Amino acid sequence: STVPSPPDNPFSHPDKLKRMSKSVPAFLQDESDDRETDTASESSYQFSRHKKSPSSLTNLSSSSGMTSLSSVSGSVMSVYSGDFGNLEVKGNIQFAIDYVDSLKELHVFVAQCKDLAAADVKKQRSDPYVKTYLLPDKGKMGKKKTLVVKKTLNPVYNEILRYKIEKQILKTQKLNLSVWHRDTFKRNSFLGEVELDLETWDWDNKQNKQLKWYPLKRKTAPTALEAENRGEMKLALQYVPEPIPGKKLPTTGEVHIWVKECVDLPQLRGSHLNSFVKCIILPDTSRKSRQKTRAVGKTTNPVFNHTMVYDGFRPEDLTEACVELTVWDHYKLTNQFLGGLRIGFGTGKSYGTEVDWMDSTSEEVALWEKMVNSPNTWIEATLPLRMLLIAKISK
């Protein structure tokens, strides 16, 4: 296929790239984000890089007997939908929880908040709403939220947020309530949170069904979530250089990713897991950069044996790009994040710009280094899955 003319280079504006490639927790993604609902695409795409010579990084899925070829301009248009650091955390939230056995539902009655931080310092007001999650299920199925109450630091909600869930499973969860300010442009700013451990909750105590005030706290450290066992992935990587004799153009090669299987995935819905693996090559978050495996149901140890091939890699690109593999549980119309890997050099930078997603662990870095240093050789590993801050797929 012919290489299209390179588009305007987003890497020529490092500050813009830093802002655009900001990663956000998967569970903070806006409902309008439909990255999980469209079908798998097997196509090629142009990968915009800080470069002088026009070249493209394309992807072909070798898991299918047919591949479609198309070229679109790439971008790093991820949406940063949550701001954790700009506002102080203060104030309180009043709520109550109860489990209704006849309905097999958890009811979270969100009453009100008081003395919240002011997102609009000049006018001393915020536009707050409350969001709830059942952890470790941070997918869309586990997310509920109230309406936004505008121009106040003391919002009243009086809303009941309902979760259809078996009590036995509920006792393995934590309930997270977080308060957010939403501005005119639908950007969210964190105002504080409360977390209840439902494993130790006394459901028979009538006092626990009464409305109570809880002080809002700062964001809990992600290390506690990362420490949870999220299972492992068995995989192999291979770099295949492609020299072009007699041509002065820079040579490009392919990165092959063989997703073999996952072991001991977390059970969010009992034994009803229906898992699949998704891959993108960062910094490109466009839909065309994504490949995924088929879904394998009714097991926490799914075998995929799926190979993904990304071509157009120049040797220097191997130090700047990162393979993001994420495991998801498909349930009805939603997908829930189970865990993931980021395989690269973990330098914290990409093409000279600091980015959050260059955060590979020592084990992930070791696999990437072995692949780069051993071309044309499959390098195998079993790596622990972890929580990731996931960038949104751009339109």
C-alpha atoms as a printed R data frame, in Angstrom:
    type eleno elety resid chain resno       x       y      z
1   ATOM     1    CA   SER     A     1   0.000   0.000  0.000
2   ATOM     2    CA   THR     A     2   1.196   3.506 -0.681
3   ATOM     3    CA   VAL     A     3   2.271   5.777  2.143
4   ATOM     4    CA   PRO     A     4  -0.014   8.819  2.397
5   ATOM     5    CA   SER     A     5   1.437  12.284  2.877
6   ATOM     6    CA   PRO     A     6   2.184  12.906  6.552
7   ATOM     7    CA   PRO     A     7  -0.420  14.991  8.405
8   ATOM     8    CA   ASP     A     8   0.338  17.916 10.694
9   ATOM     9    CA   ASN     A     9   2.686  16.495 13.286
10  ATOM    10    CA   PRO     A    10   1.279  16.611 16.835
11  ATOM    11    CA   PHE     A    11   4.768  15.909 18.187
12  ATOM    12    CA   SER     A    12   5.907  19.338 17.060
13  ATOM    13    CA   HIS     A    13   4.007  20.702 20.092
14  ATOM    14    CA   PRO     A    14   5.405  18.847 23.148
15  ATOM    15    CA   ASP     A    15   3.147  20.660 25.628
16  ATOM    16    CA   LYS     A    16   0.098  19.768 23.575
17  ATOM    17    CA   LEU     A    17   1.201  16.136 23.324
18  ATOM    18    CA   LYS     A    18   1.767  15.949 27.066
19  ATOM    19    CA   ARG     A    19  -1.734  17.242 27.686
20  ATOM    20    CA   MET     A    20  -3.389  15.086 25.029
21  ATOM    21    CA   SER     A    21  -1.714  11.815 25.933
22  ATOM    22    CA   LYS     A    22  -2.605  12.075 29.597
23  ATOM    23    CA   SER     A    23  -3.906   8.745 30.800
24  ATOM    24    CA   VAL     A    24  -6.962   8.369 32.985
25  ATOM    25    CA   PRO     A    25  -8.241   5.497 35.099
26  ATOM    26    CA   ALA     A    26 -10.561   3.271 33.117
27  ATOM    27    CA   PHE     A    27 -13.309   3.669 35.666
28  ATOM    28    CA   LEU     A    28 -13.331   7.452 35.239
29  ATOM    29    CA   GLN     A    29 -14.116   7.365 31.556
30  ATOM    30    CA   ASP     A    30 -17.231   9.224 30.512
31  ATOM    31    CA   GLU     A    31 -20.297   7.240 29.490
32  ATOM    32    CA   SER     A    32 -20.096   8.769 26.022
33  ATOM    33    CA   ASP     A    33 -16.847   6.891 25.468
34  ATOM    34    CA   ASP     A    34 -17.789   3.890 23.349
35  ATOM    35    CA   ARG     A    35 -14.299   2.471 22.926
36  ATOM    36    CA   GLU     A    36 -15.459  -0.913 24.197
37  ATOM    37    CA   THR     A    37 -18.570  -1.294 22.091
38  ATOM    38    CA   ASP     A    38 -17.339  -1.291 18.512
39  ATOM    39    CA   THR     A    39 -16.083  -4.341 16.627
40  ATOM    40    CA   ALA     A    40 -12.487  -5.409 16.146
41  ATOM    41    CA   SER     A    41 -10.707  -3.662 13.330
42  ATOM    42    CA   GLU     A    42  -7.972  -5.273 11.266
43  ATOM    43    CA   SER     A    43  -6.532  -2.434  9.260
44  ATOM    44    CA   SER     A    44  -3.437  -0.377  8.772
45  ATOM    45    CA   TYR     A    45  -2.956   3.113 10.097
46  ATOM    46    CA   GLN     A    46  -0.387   5.855  9.871
47  ATOM    47    CA   PHE     A    47   1.468   6.491 13.090
48  ATOM    48    CA   SER     A    48   2.410  10.182 13.431
49  ATOM    49    CA   ARG     A    49   5.891  10.532 14.881
50  ATOM    50    CA   HIS     A    50   8.451  13.253 15.332
51  ATOM    51    CA   LYS     A    51  10.276  12.507 12.114
52  ATOM    52    CA   LYS     A    52  11.565  14.056  8.932
53  ATOM    53    CA   SER     A    53  11.027  11.150  6.576
54  ATOM    54    CA   PRO     A    54   7.491   9.988  5.762
55  ATOM    55    CA   SER     A    55   6.859   6.457  6.924
56  ATOM    56    CA   SER     A    56   3.968   4.624  8.470
57  ATOM    57    CA   LEU     A    57   3.497   2.214 11.313
58  ATOM    58    CA   THR     A    58   0.763  -0.156 10.236
59  ATOM    59    CA   ASN     A    59  -0.934  -3.057 11.894
60  ATOM    60    CA   LEU     A    60  -2.110  -6.317 10.390
61  ATOM    61    CA   SER     A    61  -3.796  -9.061 12.331
62  ATOM    62    CA   SER     A    62  -2.388 -12.449 11.377
63  ATOM    63    CA   SER     A    63  -5.119 -14.219 13.309
64  ATOM    64    CA   SER     A    64  -7.503 -13.897 10.396
65  ATOM    65    CA   GLY     A    65  -7.378 -15.317  6.908
66  ATOM    66    CA   MET     A    66  -8.250 -11.907  5.537
67  ATOM    67    CA   THR     A    67  -7.008  -8.443  6.363
68  ATOM    68    CA   SER     A    68  -8.402  -5.174  5.136
69  ATOM    69    CA   LEU     A    69  -5.960  -2.406  4.284
70  ATOM    70    CA   SER     A    70  -6.761   1.247  4.707
71  ATOM    71    CA   SER     A    71  -4.762   4.291  5.713
72  ATOM    72    CA   VAL     A    72  -5.859   7.042  8.039
73  ATOM    73    CA   SER     A    73  -3.886   9.777  9.713
74  ATOM    74    CA   GLY     A    74  -2.932   8.783 13.257
75  ATOM    75    CA   SER     A    75  -3.210  10.910 16.353
76  ATOM    76    CA   VAL     A    76  -2.693  10.850 20.078
77  ATOM    77    CA   MET     A    77  -6.111  12.288 20.833
78  ATOM    78    CA   SER     A    78  -6.879  10.836 24.231
79  ATOM    79    CA   VAL     A    79  -9.311  12.662 26.475
80  ATOM    80    CA   TYR     A    80  -8.292  13.536 30.002
81  ATOM    81    CA   SER     A    81 -11.563  13.238 31.882
82  ATOM    82    CA   GLY     A    82 -10.437  13.454 35.496
83  ATOM    83    CA   ASP     A    83  -8.343  16.021 37.387
84  ATOM    84    CA   PHE     A    84  -7.098  14.772 40.745
85  ATOM    85    CA   GLY     A    85  -4.680  17.442 41.836
86  ATOM    86    CA   ASN     A    86  -5.980  20.972 41.423
87  ATOM    87    CA   LEU     A    87  -8.591  21.257 44.186
88  ATOM    88    CA   GLU     A    88  -8.265  20.698 47.893
89  ATOM    89    CA   VAL     A    89 -10.390  17.985 49.457
90  ATOM    90    CA   LYS     A    90 -12.754  19.172 52.185
91  ATOM    91    CA   GLY     A    91 -16.328  18.769 53.381
92  ATOM    92    CA   ASN     A    92 -18.577  15.807 54.108
93  ATOM    93    CA   ILE     A    93 -21.070  13.521 52.390
94  ATOM    94    CA   GLN     A    94 -24.231  12.043 53.887
95  ATOM    95    CA   PHE     A    95 -25.453   8.660 52.670
96  ATOM    96    CA   ALA     A    96 -26.800   5.273 53.748
97  ATOM    97    CA   ILE     A    97 -26.607   1.763 52.309
98  ATOM    98    CA   ASP     A    98 -28.931  -1.215 52.551
99  ATOM    99    CA   TYR     A    99 -29.237  -4.622 50.884
100 ATOM   100    CA   VAL     A   100 -32.788  -5.513 49.804
101 ATOM   101    CA   ASP     A   101 -32.942  -9.309 49.874
102 ATOM   102    CA   SER     A   102 -36.254  -9.546 48.009
103 ATOM   103    CA   LEU     A   103 -34.795  -7.621 45.044
104 ATOM   104    CA   LYS     A   104 -31.220  -8.882 45.434
105 ATOM   105    CA   GLU     A   105 -30.117  -5.265 45.182
106 ATOM   106    CA   LEU     A   106 -27.710  -2.972 46.995
107 ATOM   107    CA   HIS     A   107 -29.283   0.452 47.518
108 ATOM   108    CA   VAL     A   108 -27.031   3.461 48.082
109 ATOM   109    CA   PHE     A   109 -29.057   6.456 49.254
110 ATOM   110    CA   VAL     A   110 -27.032   9.598 48.507
111 ATOM   111    CA   ALA     A   111 -28.573  12.420 50.527
112 ATOM   112    CA   GLN     A   112 -26.315  15.482 50.387
113 ATOM   113    CA   CYS     A   113 -22.865  17.035 50.743
114 ATOM   114    CA   LYS     A   114 -21.759  20.086 52.686
115 ATOM   115    CA   ASP     A   115 -18.777  22.448 52.741
116 ATOM   116    CA   LEU     A   116 -17.259  21.161 49.488
117 ATOM   117    CA   ALA     A   117 -14.207  22.780 47.916
118 ATOM   118    CA   ALA     A   118 -14.968  25.579 45.458
119 ATOM   119    CA   ALA     A   119 -13.975  24.790 41.868
120 ATOM   120    CA   ASP     A   120 -14.903  28.369 40.964
121 ATOM   121    CA   VAL     A   121 -12.817  30.216 43.552
122 ATOM   122    CA   LYS     A   122 -13.972  33.663 42.476
123 ATOM   123    CA   LYS     A   123 -17.689  32.897 42.902
124 ATOM   124    CA   GLN     A   124 -17.101  30.312 45.647
125 ATOM   125    CA   ARG     A   125 -19.164  27.533 44.079
126 ATOM   126    CA   SER     A   126 -18.964  24.162 42.335
127 ATOM   127    CA   ASP     A   127 -21.199  22.000 40.132
128 ATOM   128    CA   PRO     A   128 -20.901  18.734 42.077
129 ATOM   129    CA   TYR     A   129 -22.202  15.230 41.517
130 ATOM   130    CA   VAL     A   130 -21.577  11.880 43.238
131 ATOM   131    CA   LYS     A   131 -20.235   8.766 41.545
132 ATOM   132    CA   THR     A   132 -20.201   5.273 43.056
133 ATOM   133    CA   TYR     A   133 -18.286   2.093 42.210
134 ATOM   134    CA   LEU     A   134 -18.182  -1.428 43.509
135 ATOM   135    CA   LEU     A   135 -14.502  -2.357 43.670
136 ATOM   136    CA   PRO     A   136 -12.579  -4.097 42.243
137 ATOM   137    CA   ASP     A   137 -15.172  -3.832 39.434
138 ATOM   138    CA   LYS     A   138 -14.219  -0.452 38.004
139 ATOM   139    CA   GLY     A   139 -15.986  -1.024 34.711
140 ATOM   140    CA   LYS     A   140 -19.099   0.700 33.485
141 ATOM   141    CA   MET     A   141 -21.334  -1.983 34.952
142 ATOM   142    CA   GLY     A   142 -20.112  -1.045 38.433
143 ATOM   143    CA   LYS     A   143 -20.490   2.710 37.999
144 ATOM   144    CA   LYS     A   144 -23.502   4.780 39.060
145 ATOM   145    CA   LYS     A   145 -23.859   8.512 39.494
146 ATOM   146    CA   THR     A   146 -26.256  11.211 40.620
147 ATOM   147    CA   LEU     A   147 -27.384  14.268 38.733
148 ATOM   148    CA   VAL     A   148 -25.192  17.377 38.768
149 ATOM   149    CA   VAL     A   149 -26.341  20.087 41.188
150 ATOM   150    CA   LYS     A   150 -25.063  23.433 39.947
151 ATOM   151    CA   LYS     A   151 -23.632  26.485 41.700
152 ATOM   152    CA   THR     A   152 -23.404  25.199 45.253
153 ATOM   153    CA   LEU     A   153 -20.996  23.859 47.858
154 ATOM   154    CA   ASN     A   154 -23.866  22.151 49.718
155 ATOM   155    CA   PRO     A   155 -25.689  20.039 47.107
156 ATOM   156    CA   VAL     A   156 -28.803  18.009 47.993
157 ATOM   157    CA   TYR     A   157 -29.386  14.843 45.907
158 ATOM   158    CA   ASN     A   158 -31.769  12.456 47.689
159 ATOM   159    CA   GLU     A   159 -31.138   9.808 45.042
160 ATOM   160    CA   ILE     A   160 -30.989   6.012 45.341
161 ATOM   161    CA   LEU     A   161 -28.305   4.270 43.268
162 ATOM   162    CA   ARG     A   162 -29.100   0.570 42.779
163 ATOM   163    CA   TYR     A   163 -26.831  -2.412 42.111
164 ATOM   164    CA   LYS     A   164 -28.246  -5.786 41.061
165 ATOM   165    CA   ILE     A   165 -25.826  -8.145 42.779
166 ATOM   166    CA   GLU     A   166 -25.807 -11.345 44.806
167 ATOM   167    CA   LYS     A   167 -25.123 -10.737 48.486
168 ATOM   168    CA   GLN     A   168 -22.369 -13.340 48.531
169 ATOM   169    CA   ILE     A   169 -20.494 -11.471 45.791
170 ATOM   170    CA   LEU     A   170 -21.249  -8.103 47.414
171 ATOM   171    CA   LYS     A   171 -19.373  -9.228 50.523
172 ATOM   172    CA   THR     A   172 -16.178  -9.426 48.449
173 ATOM   173    CA   GLN     A   173 -16.496  -5.812 47.279
174 ATOM   174    CA   LYS     A   174 -15.716  -2.302 48.480
175 ATOM   175    CA   LEU     A   175 -18.075   0.617 47.911
176 ATOM   176    CA   ASN     A   176 -16.381   3.777 46.672
177 ATOM   177    CA   LEU     A   177 -18.269   7.097 46.653
178 ATOM   178    CA   SER     A   178 -16.485  10.040 45.049
179 ATOM   179    CA   VAL     A   179 -17.610  13.648 44.595
180 ATOM   180    CA   TRP     A   180 -16.764  15.516 41.395
181 ATOM   181    CA   HIS     A   181 -17.197  18.979 39.941
182 ATOM   182    CA   ARG     A   182 -18.274  18.997 36.284
183 ATOM   183    CA   ASP     A   183 -17.620  22.216 34.381
184 ATOM   184    CA   THR     A   184 -19.278  23.609 31.263
185 ATOM   185    CA   PHE     A   185 -16.974  21.570 29.006
186 ATOM   186    CA   LYS     A   186 -17.804  18.312 30.862
187 ATOM   187    CA   ARG     A   187 -14.369  18.144 32.464
188 ATOM   188    CA   ASN     A   188 -14.299  16.543 35.910
189 ATOM   189    CA   SER     A   189 -12.404  17.715 38.992
190 ATOM   190    CA   PHE     A   190 -12.055  15.470 42.032
191 ATOM   191    CA   LEU     A   191 -13.528  16.834 45.279
192 ATOM   192    CA   GLY     A   192 -13.058  13.848 47.596
193 ATOM   193    CA   GLU     A   193 -14.119  10.268 48.298
194 ATOM   194    CA   VAL     A   194 -15.247   7.733 50.904
195 ATOM   195    CA   GLU     A   195 -14.672   3.978 50.782
196 ATOM   196    CA   LEU     A   196 -16.502   1.238 52.722
197 ATOM   197    CA   ASP     A   197 -15.271  -2.348 53.039
198 ATOM   198    CA   LEU     A   198 -18.422  -4.436 52.491
199 ATOM   199    CA   GLU     A   199 -16.711  -7.645 53.599
200 ATOM   200    CA   THR     A   200 -16.760  -6.447 57.218
201 ATOM   201    CA   TRP     A   201 -20.040  -4.519 56.996
202 ATOM   202    CA   ASP     A   202 -22.729  -5.551 59.503
203 ATOM   203    CA   TRP     A   203 -25.861  -5.807 57.343
204 ATOM   204    CA   ASP     A   204 -28.076  -6.799 60.300
205 ATOM   205    CA   ASN     A   205 -27.288  -3.687 62.327
206 ATOM   206    CA   LYS     A   206 -30.195  -1.246 61.890
207 ATOM   207    CA   GLN     A   207 -27.899   1.647 62.769
208 ATOM   208    CA   ASN     A   208 -25.956   0.904 59.594
209 ATOM   209    CA   LYS     A   209 -29.098   1.598 57.552
210 ATOM   210    CA   GLN     A   210 -29.406   5.154 58.896
211 ATOM   211    CA   LEU     A   211 -28.058   8.231 57.146
212 ATOM   212    CA   LYS     A   212 -24.578   9.127 58.353
213 ATOM   213    CA   TRP     A   213 -22.078  11.879 57.637
214 ATOM   214    CA   TYR     A   214 -18.649  10.841 56.365
215 ATOM   215    CA   PRO     A   215 -15.636  13.157 55.901
216 ATOM   216    CA   LEU     A   216 -14.363  13.276 52.326
217 ATOM   217    CA   LYS     A   217 -10.798  12.054 51.832
218 ATOM   218    CA   ARG     A   218  -8.101  12.445 49.222
219 ATOM   219    CA   LYS     A   219  -7.669   9.836 46.475
220 ATOM   220    CA   THR     A   220  -6.580   6.462 47.820
221 ATOM   221    CA   ALA     A   221  -3.127   5.385 46.698
222 ATOM   222    CA   PRO     A   222  -3.259   3.161 43.607
223 ATOM   223    CA   THR     A   223  -0.591   0.884 45.087
224 ATOM   224    CA   ALA     A   224  -3.221  -0.905 47.167
225 ATOM   225    CA   LEU     A   225  -5.203  -1.714 44.025
226 ATOM   226    CA   GLU     A   226  -2.114  -2.791 42.135
227 ATOM   227    CA   ALA     A   227  -1.209  -5.197 44.915
228 ATOM   228    CA   GLU     A   228  -4.398  -7.176 44.302
229 ATOM   229    CA   ASN     A   229  -3.926 -10.435 42.427
230 ATOM   230    CA   ARG     A   230  -5.290  -9.872 38.935
231 ATOM   231    CA   GLY     A   231  -3.882 -13.021 37.365
232 ATOM   232    CA   GLU     A   232  -1.132 -13.491 34.793
233 ATOM   233    CA   MET     A   233  -0.667 -13.479 31.029
234 ATOM   234    CA   LYS     A   234   1.499 -15.932 29.117
235 ATOM   235    CA   LEU     A   235   2.814 -14.323 25.945
236 ATOM   236    CA   ALA     A   236   5.740 -14.107 23.527
237 ATOM   237    CA   LEU     A   237   7.174 -11.180 21.537
238 ATOM   238    CA   GLN     A   238   9.335 -11.093 18.426
239 ATOM   239    CA   TYR     A   239  10.947  -8.255 16.472
240 ATOM   240    CA   VAL     A   240  11.451  -8.974 12.765
241 ATOM   241    CA   PRO     A   241  13.703  -6.416 11.013
242 ATOM   242    CA   GLU     A   242  13.048  -5.895  7.296
243 ATOM   243    CA   PRO     A   243  16.132  -4.565  5.520
244 ATOM   244    CA   ILE     A   244  15.551  -3.116  2.064
245 ATOM   245    CA   PRO     A   245  18.676  -3.763 -0.085
246 ATOM   246    CA   GLY     A   246  19.742  -0.933 -2.343
247 ATOM   247    CA   LYS     A   247  17.337   1.675 -0.919
248 ATOM   248    CA   LYS     A   248  18.242   4.711  1.148
249 ATOM   249    CA   LEU     A   249  14.891   4.879  2.937
250 ATOM   250    CA   PRO     A   250  15.045   3.869  6.595
251 ATOM   251    CA   THR     A   251  14.251   0.200  7.031
252 ATOM   252    CA   THR     A   252  11.220  -0.818  9.021
253 ATOM   253    CA   GLY     A   253  10.364  -4.022 10.799
254 ATOM   254    CA   GLU     A   254   7.510  -5.805 12.522
255 ATOM   255    CA   VAL     A   255   6.654  -6.490 16.140
256 ATOM   256    CA   HIS     A   256   4.802  -9.788 16.608
257 ATOM   257    CA   ILE     A   257   2.734 -10.227 19.788
258 ATOM   258    CA   TRP     A   258   1.609 -13.776 20.589
259 ATOM   259    CA   VAL     A   259  -1.025 -13.763 23.340
260 ATOM   260    CA   LYS     A   260  -1.092 -17.364 24.540
261 ATOM   261    CA   GLU     A   261  -3.329 -17.495 27.617
262 ATOM   262    CA   CYS     A   262  -4.289 -15.897 30.910
263 ATOM   263    CA   VAL     A   263  -4.205 -17.596 34.294
264 ATOM   264    CA   ASP     A   264  -6.287 -16.951 37.444
265 ATOM   265    CA   LEU     A   265  -8.227 -13.931 36.203
266 ATOM   266    CA   PRO     A   266 -10.264 -12.144 38.905
267 ATOM   267    CA   GLN     A   267 -13.885 -13.329 39.142
268 ATOM   268    CA   LEU     A   268 -16.176 -10.330 39.042
269 ATOM   269    CA   ARG     A   269 -19.300 -12.320 38.217
270 ATOM   270    CA   GLY     A   270 -18.652 -15.704 39.751
271 ATOM   271    CA   SER     A   271 -17.607 -18.230 37.081
272 ATOM   272    CA   HIS     A   272 -19.273 -16.345 34.231
273 ATOM   273    CA   LEU     A   273 -16.161 -14.641 32.853
274 ATOM   274    CA   ASN     A   274 -16.174 -13.964 29.102
275 ATOM   275    CA   SER     A   275 -12.726 -12.499 28.578
276 ATOM   276    CA   PHE     A   276 -10.736 -11.107 25.659
277 ATOM   277    CA   VAL     A   277  -7.447  -9.251 25.190
278 ATOM   278    CA   LYS     A   278  -7.046  -5.901 23.482
279 ATOM   279    CA   CYS     A   279  -3.828  -4.363 22.156
280 ATOM   280    CA   ILE     A   280  -2.781  -0.883 21.059
281 ATOM   281    CA   ILE     A   281   0.664   0.569 20.371
282 ATOM   282    CA   LEU     A   282   1.054   3.816 22.306
283 ATOM   283    CA   PRO     A   283   1.296   6.735 21.713
284 ATOM   284    CA   ASP     A   284  -1.322   6.061 19.037
285 ATOM   285    CA   THR     A   285  -4.733   5.775 20.714
286 ATOM   286    CA   SER     A   286  -6.789   5.866 17.524
287 ATOM   287    CA   ARG     A   287  -9.303   3.099 16.901
288 ATOM   288    CA   LYS     A   288  -7.293   1.927 13.902
289 ATOM   289    CA   SER     A   289  -4.378   1.031 16.166
290 ATOM   290    CA   ARG     A   290  -6.425  -1.500 18.100
291 ATOM   291    CA   GLN     A   291  -6.490  -5.263 17.677
292 ATOM   292    CA   LYS     A   292  -8.167  -7.797 19.912
293 ATOM   293    CA   THR     A   293  -8.609 -11.502 20.409
294 ATOM   294    CA   ARG     A   294 -11.841 -13.442 20.349
295 ATOM   295    CA   ALA     A   295 -13.711 -13.762 23.648
296 ATOM   296    CA   VAL     A   296 -13.304 -16.987 25.613
297 ATOM   297    CA   GLY     A   297 -16.142 -17.758 28.020
298 ATOM   298    CA   LYS     A   298 -16.797 -19.598 31.270
299 ATOM   299    CA   THR     A   299 -13.213 -19.835 32.506
300 ATOM   300    CA   THR     A   300 -10.698 -17.848 34.543
301 ATOM   301    CA   ASN     A   301  -7.885 -19.481 32.546
302 ATOM   302    CA   PRO     A   302  -8.715 -18.593 28.917
303 ATOM   303    CA   VAL     A   303  -6.490 -19.842 26.078
304 ATOM   304    CA   PHE     A   304  -6.306 -17.381 23.155
305 ATOM   305    CA   ASN     A   305  -3.301 -18.374 20.986
306 ATOM   306    CA   HIS     A   306  -3.727 -15.152 19.033
307 ATOM   307    CA   THR     A   307  -0.900 -13.408 17.179
308 ATOM   308    CA   MET     A   308  -0.992  -9.699 16.403
309 ATOM   309    CA   VAL     A   309   1.436  -8.102 13.960
310 ATOM   310    CA   TYR     A   310   2.335  -4.402 13.855
311 ATOM   311    CA   ASP     A   311   4.643  -3.280 11.057
312 ATOM   312    CA   GLY     A   312   6.355  -0.015 10.160
313 ATOM   313    CA   PHE     A   313   8.706  -0.068 13.171
314 ATOM   314    CA   ARG     A   314  12.020   1.659 12.609
315 ATOM   315    CA   PRO     A   315  14.771   0.707 15.110
316 ATOM   316    CA   GLU     A   316  14.445   4.086 16.854
317 ATOM   317    CA   ASP     A   317  10.679   3.579 17.281
318 ATOM   318    CA   LEU     A   318  11.343   0.621 19.575
319 ATOM   319    CA   THR     A   319  12.595   3.026 22.260
320 ATOM   320    CA   GLU     A   320   9.624   5.385 21.961
321 ATOM   321    CA   ALA     A   321   6.576   3.105 21.581
322 ATOM   322    CA   CYS     A   322   4.857   0.903 24.150
323 ATOM   323    CA   VAL     A   323   2.687  -2.199 23.724
324 ATOM   324    CA   GLU     A   324  -0.451  -1.927 25.895
325 ATOM   325    CA   LEU     A   325  -2.268  -5.245 26.423
326 ATOM   326    CA   THR     A   326  -5.483  -5.136 28.436
327 ATOM   327    CA   VAL     A   327  -7.804  -7.959 29.512
328 ATOM   328    CA   TRP     A   328 -11.558  -7.362 29.608
329 ATOM   329    CA   ASP     A   329 -14.665  -9.252 30.662
330 ATOM   330    CA   HIS     A   330 -17.490  -8.803 28.156
331 ATOM   331    CA   TYR     A   331 -20.896  -8.741 29.851
332 ATOM   332    CA   LYS     A   332 -24.087  -7.789 28.016
333 ATOM   333    CA   LEU     A   333 -23.319  -4.440 26.350
334 ATOM   334    CA   THR     A   334 -20.370  -3.459 28.534
335 ATOM   335    CA   ASN     A   335 -16.772  -4.501 29.070
336 ATOM   336    CA   GLN     A   336 -15.081  -4.536 32.454
337 ATOM   337    CA   PHE     A   337 -11.353  -4.040 32.860
338 ATOM   338    CA   LEU     A   338  -9.599  -6.973 34.572
339 ATOM   339    CA   GLY     A   339  -5.930  -6.073 34.286
340 ATOM   340    CA   GLY     A   340  -3.207  -5.248 31.819
341 ATOM   341    CA   LEU     A   341   0.439  -4.898 30.828
342 ATOM   342    CA   ARG     A   342   2.530  -2.113 29.332
343 ATOM   343    CA   ILE     A   343   5.596  -3.494 27.602
344 ATOM   344    CA   GLY     A   344   8.307  -1.014 26.628
345 ATOM   345    CA   PHE     A   345  11.423   0.613 28.034
346 ATOM   346    CA   GLY     A   346   9.465   2.428 30.755
347 ATOM   347    CA   THR     A   347  11.448   5.637 30.397
348 ATOM   348    CA   GLY     A   348   8.553   7.968 31.192
349 ATOM   349    CA   LYS     A   349   9.074   9.707 27.852
350 ATOM   350    CA   SER     A   350   8.004   9.188 24.239
351 ATOM   351    CA   TYR     A   351   9.614  11.133 21.397
352 ATOM   352    CA   GLY     A   352  11.037  13.636 23.879
353 ATOM   353    CA   THR     A   353   7.784  14.262 25.754
354 ATOM   354    CA   GLU     A   354   6.945  13.089 29.275
355 ATOM   355    CA   VAL     A   355   3.941  10.708 29.247
356 ATOM   356    CA   ASP     A   356   2.155   8.794 32.005
357 ATOM   357    CA   TRP     A   357   1.857   5.553 30.067
358 ATOM   358    CA   MET     A   358   5.602   4.855 29.753
359 ATOM   359    CA   ASP     A   359   5.387   3.155 33.149
360 ATOM   360    CA   SER     A   360   6.507  -0.426 32.447
361 ATOM   361    CA   THR     A   361   7.496  -2.568 35.430
362 ATOM   362    CA   SER     A   362  10.959  -4.152 35.620
363 ATOM   363    CA   GLU     A   363   9.552  -7.468 34.339
364 ATOM   364    CA   GLU     A   364   7.817  -5.758 31.393
365 ATOM   365    CA   VAL     A   365  10.992  -3.801 30.555
366 ATOM   366    CA   ALA     A   366  13.072  -7.004 30.685
367 ATOM   367    CA   LEU     A   367  10.801  -8.702 28.119
368 ATOM   368    CA   TRP     A   368  10.988  -5.711 25.742
369 ATOM   369    CA   GLU     A   369  14.790  -5.478 26.077
370 ATOM   370    CA   LYS     A   370  15.216  -9.190 25.287
371 ATOM   371    CA   MET     A   371  12.979  -8.819 22.224
372 ATOM   372    CA   VAL     A   372  14.920  -5.799 20.920
373 ATOM   373    CA   ASN     A   373  18.288  -7.482 21.513
374 ATOM   374    CA   SER     A   374  17.259 -10.825 19.976
375 ATOM   375    CA   PRO     A   375  15.679 -10.114 16.556
376 ATOM   376    CA   ASN     A   376  13.864 -12.930 14.736
377 ATOM   377    CA   THR     A   377  13.490 -14.858 18.007
378 ATOM   378    CA   TRP     A   378  10.362 -15.470 20.061
379 ATOM   379    CA   ILE     A   379  10.910 -14.236 23.634
380 ATOM   380    CA   GLU     A   380   8.455 -15.835 26.049
381 ATOM   381    CA   ALA     A   381   7.321 -14.640 29.479
382 ATOM   382    CA   THR     A   382   4.566 -14.943 32.066
383 ATOM   383    CA   LEU     A   383   3.784 -11.522 33.502
384 ATOM   384    CA   PRO     A   384   1.436 -10.467 36.329
385 ATOM   385    CA   LEU     A   385  -1.529  -8.364 35.208
386 ATOM   386    CA   ARG     A   386  -1.939  -5.024 36.968
387 ATOM   387    CA   MET     A   387  -4.213  -2.026 37.221
388 ATOM   388    CA   LEU     A   388  -3.470   0.540 34.505
389 ATOM   389    CA   LEU     A   389  -4.320   4.159 33.933
390 ATOM   390    CA   ILE     A   390  -5.873   3.814 30.501
391 ATOM   391    CA   ALA     A   391  -5.995   6.534 27.838
392 ATOM   392    CA   LYS     A   392  -9.247   6.880 25.941
393 ATOM   393    CA   ILE     A   393  -9.453   5.765 22.348
394 ATOM   394    CA   SER     A   394  -9.744   8.821 20.131
395 ATOM   395    CA   LYS     A   395 -12.508   9.111 17.570
